[in-house]
Amino acid sequence: MRINRSVTLVAALLFVISTYASGGGDVLNGRELERGIAEGGGPSERGIGVGEGGVAVGGKALERRIAEGGGELERGIGVGERAPERGALRGGPKPIVTGADQTALYLPLLKGKRVGILGNPTTIIGKRSLVDSLHDLKIDIREIFGPEHGFRGKASNGAKVADEVDSATGIPIISLYGTKRKPSKEDMDAIDIMIFDLQDVGCRFYTNINVLRNIMEACAESGKELLILDRPDPNGYVDGPILDMSLRSGVGQFPVPIVYGMTIGEFAKMINGEGWLANKEQCRLKIIPVKNYTHDRYYQLPVSPSPNLNTQQSVLLYPSLCLFEGTVISQGRGTHMPFTVLGNPELKQSYSFSFTPVSIPGMSETPLHQDQVCYGLDLRTVDADSLRRTGKINISWMMEFYKAYPYKEKFFDYHQSKQMGDINKLAGTTAFKEQIAAGMSEEAIRKSWEPGLSNYKQLRKKYLLYP
């Protein structure tokens, strides 16, 4: 009886949403759609609460009535799962609301359509998977596409992921990190609209923007619309050398700096605007922007974006520490504190802190310096957020470790181990390696990033959705 009442309320809820909502606007930007829902002043607050932790029709009273119909709806759509931030209750900053949490803005766009979803464990409404939530709401999800680490996030860094059937929903999962990197024509023929919802970290060598480009190309080629449910960029600043496109690789596909200061929605606009798709095709985009977000605002990620970025500290340190993947210095892969420590077995005389990388299934099966004690720096308690606040990656650690390491000719030699990368491809320039080896000052190194960095900052302004 309780389940039947929940189903009835869901049907009524979707009817009210579809009555008020309008699908116009490319970016559902400049609040066009939100204004369409809230026409006449306050109805969006009184009748349809947009994005405050799900869909809240009729304010708190109806939210309670829906929840009373059983836990099915609460778990399925995220109603009541997210309490307001304390600051909002005390007159402080309003709570950040992700695109996915603003269900009233996009559920009408999915009605009667065959849906594909590119997602992973960060793809959530409230605290629950977007796929599970929409599936419970009878949205016709035909295919799930999984990026690196897989849809449920169980694969290690760089490990190939096979196609499978999702055990929770029975929906086929198509891997884009196995035999292919892009949906096929057959995949796209099976859907009418694609949803892209991944938590990015705003860093060029993180693979989400590569996946975004591939999805945009598949949508452009098939004439299908791409709906982006935007999320904040936890590293919202801009810094580092611009990628030399002759060094293009899996860890760098676009002429942008190491930290590019854009959300996925903004970056998608840039891909379209700069003609970065094959044959300069254009992808039809709809973006549900993040509510109450600015690039300089701190954002605590609710879910780890990948197995080796398992803490907020690692996410903030990642733009600086991932460069060490092009060196003999371990970044802590093979520990439960990756990207928060640095070390090497040869540095016992220089550092007292130590850690030992081991094989950890699902994180790092064969880490650099496996089963060897590494000596170096423990960065778990440093003020990593200062990097975001000052808008600068830390290159002094690279300078320090190069100076301390006794065998200079081996420091950047990636031929020593399959677990090492090419520093030139990671930095996006051949100059960085030479500058570190020559002992150049940080000021001189940063000066070499100009005028490219300043030019990029100007280009970026054209595509921003947030201050």
Secondary structure, DSSP 8 states (H G I E B T S, - for coil): -HHHHHHHHHHHHHHHHHHH-----SSS-TTHHHHHHTTTSSHHHHTEEESSSSEEETHHHHHHHHHHT-HHHHHHH-TT-----HHHHTTS----B-TTT-HHHHHHHHTT--EEEE--TT-EETTEEHHHHHHHTT--EEEEEE-TTTTTT-S-TT-----EE-TTT--EEEESSSS-SS--HHHHHT-SEEEE-----SBTTSTHHHHHHHHHHHHHHHT-EEEEE----SS--EES----GGG-BTTB-SS--SEE---HHHHHHHHHHTT-SGGG----EEEE--BT--TTS----SS-SBTTB-SHHHHHHHHHHGGGGGSSSB-STTSSSTTSEEEEGGGTTT-SEEE----BTTTBSS-TTTTS-EEEEE-TTS-THHHHHHT----HHHHHHHHH-S-GGGTT-GGG-TT---HHHHHTSSHHHHHHHHT--HHHHHHTTTTHHHHHHHHHHTT-S--
